[in-house]
């Protein structure tokens, strides 16, 4: 056991390298509560390459025996980890809320999803991994099978600190890889609780390792490490592209899931109340810090003013506060850096001529003065050239854009370098099918908000949002394995 909860509620975290180990340097940095920056949630390792080398060596030592187990044996351990994670949902949810600010309901929901992801991939250990292909030699047996890559490096962000790492680690493990995981330093206490579930489930030493540290040291170290055969990354475009280039240059397999600038399109025939609810939920839950968050709200002229009125009326009712408080709908930005980014975009929106209709301020209540809170902001008269229409903000900011008709709305929606998720509200089946056909996005949602990923379906972006492979569901097998074709002549 390594998570030593102290009297003041600060946990001291170790790395997990074949077992719990303090960082070689002995250095730790604080993980702060964004709702109360004076509260230190944890002291977490500031690891260096010595720790990373040790983790890669542990994963390498474990991989040959791990891959020899039957898929069902690996699956049995994943089922155990799922049960443990589920049984600690309240504790893990609480740690997540304290570290990155999302509401406790969302944090517990994410932990429950983590357990479902583990169970889904546990089951994959007993599903087919190849085909029999008729050979031109009538006596021969020709078939394909799947083999693990070896050691997989997992680099994950802070916004879904349980679900994202698990949708990478679980398929990596079930298909016979061993793992070196670098969680986001901002959510390292939550990550350590997840690691405890793997430890308590009885995974053999070296199968799953966790090294906590700075992105430039440990993240880049994973991309560069010759002992890591595959790198899976979720995070920002700037970092992801760099990780991809480094991995490509040394011939490692890589997979990148990055940012979004996701539109909701509201057609003239939409149910406006439902569209408003979806805009608020998709755009502002998790304080807008989802890669699939709604950012551009493109409304057809006929219903623009009515939609705007309904949206503003509802946004004004949202309560901003500490995510642990049951009354809170919207928590703080996850960190000071994120807060400054959001405030910077709000300033830029105003400078470039968009009209701020509501929000975008620090809430006045004294109890919130010590946190990174911003009231949800809605900009009007946003045009495609503006920075707030082009760049990912990752905060509670909505940009309203007017379109003459649905055709123009789809053109506006596609006018972006990103292509992660897109939503349409309409009652017309022809509109729905046209949108599904023409939108350049990996996830299309008709009469549903832009956020909302189902673990059993492929997930990933088009254009600049992804390296074009897919995660989750059965699509994950493509990244975490290599295909081998076997020809057997008796
Ligand atoms: P980030 O890119 O700053 O960090 C992501 C991870 O990369 C962290 O673990 C970080 O420590 C590490 N890192 C930082 N510098 C690195 C470097 N030089 N080399 C290697 N690794 C490095 O992103 P973030 O702020 O943690 O997360 C927010 C971003 O993630 C947003 O852009 C969001 O859209 C994206 N995201 C995408 C998805 C998706 O599935 N498409 C899901 C969630 C979040």
Boltz pocket constraint, residues with backbone or C-beta under 6 A from the ligand:
constraints:
  - pocket:
      binder: B
      contacts: [[A, 155], [A, 156], [A, 157], [A, 158], [A, 159], [A, 160], [A, 164], [A, 182], [A, 183], [A, 184], [A, 185], [A, 213], [A, 214], [A, 215], [A, 216], [A, 218], [A, 219], [A, 220], [A, 221], [A, 223], [A, 234], [A, 235], [A, 236], [A, 237], [A, 239], [A, 240], [A, 242], [A, 243], [A, 257], [A, 258], [A, 259], [A, 260], [A, 290], [A, 291], [A, 292], [A, 392], [A, 394], [A, 420], [A, 461], [A, 465]]
      max_distance: 6.0
